Amino acid sequence: MITRNLVVEKINKYLNHSISKVQLIDWAENALSDEDFEEKYFDHINEALKKIGLADVTNFDLVWEDYENILKSLDYEILREEFLEPLGITAYRLAKVYQLLLFLTL
């Protein structure tokens, strides 16, 4: 089953350079053929996978804001480092907290 958490995890891996753009696109294209999506987020997951799957086509490349919008549609948000620095939260600390939170929600 393709859940919103799985989509978020794959996007997070791509944005943190753990997987390549090609790997993310291939995953999205394969996931679309599954069609067994988390019911509550079916439309959002379907739309997200379509957008990601087309990211290798000219004029359909995704930028940061596109990924941010996909995550928002799945009820997630990106915490930008410049907002966290005044609070003494580094990107490394945030990544560790995020990994823990993602693990706890899966």
Protein Blocks (a to p, Z undefined) as FASTA:
>chain_A
ZZfklmmmmmmmmmnopacfklmmmmmmmmmmnopacfklmmmmmmmmmmmmmmmgghia
ccfklmmmmmmmnopacddfklmmmnopafklmmmmmmmmmmmmZZ
